[in-house]
């Protein structure tokens, strides 16, 4: 596919195309489309979060981490981004860092250990 395909259409059309490829498990193609969207609208969390997920599923963990940290910079209480960052760090063998983010994600989700679990 030429690069024009990834850039063709409105932002909404490209968003839908990226979601289509993501749902089809074509994570690399979804990422190529989403990269342009994220560059255009860096303040929007949804395209960046989907880009991070595409990177995660295609085992580009450093890129996933970078995008997830950018999401959390904009929205520190984005529960799913926090969970994904924890999982991404786990896959990189960085368990101590991962545990911090996983605990925060659980707290944001309201999953507090009961008194007997502590």
Buried (B, 14 or more C-beta within 10 A) or exposed (E): EEEEEBEEEEEEEBBEBBBEBBEEEBBEBBBBBBBBBBEEBEEBBBBBBBBBBBBBBBEBBEBBBBBBEBBBEEBEEBBBBBBBBBBBBBBBEBEEBBEEBBBBBBEBEEEEEEEEEE
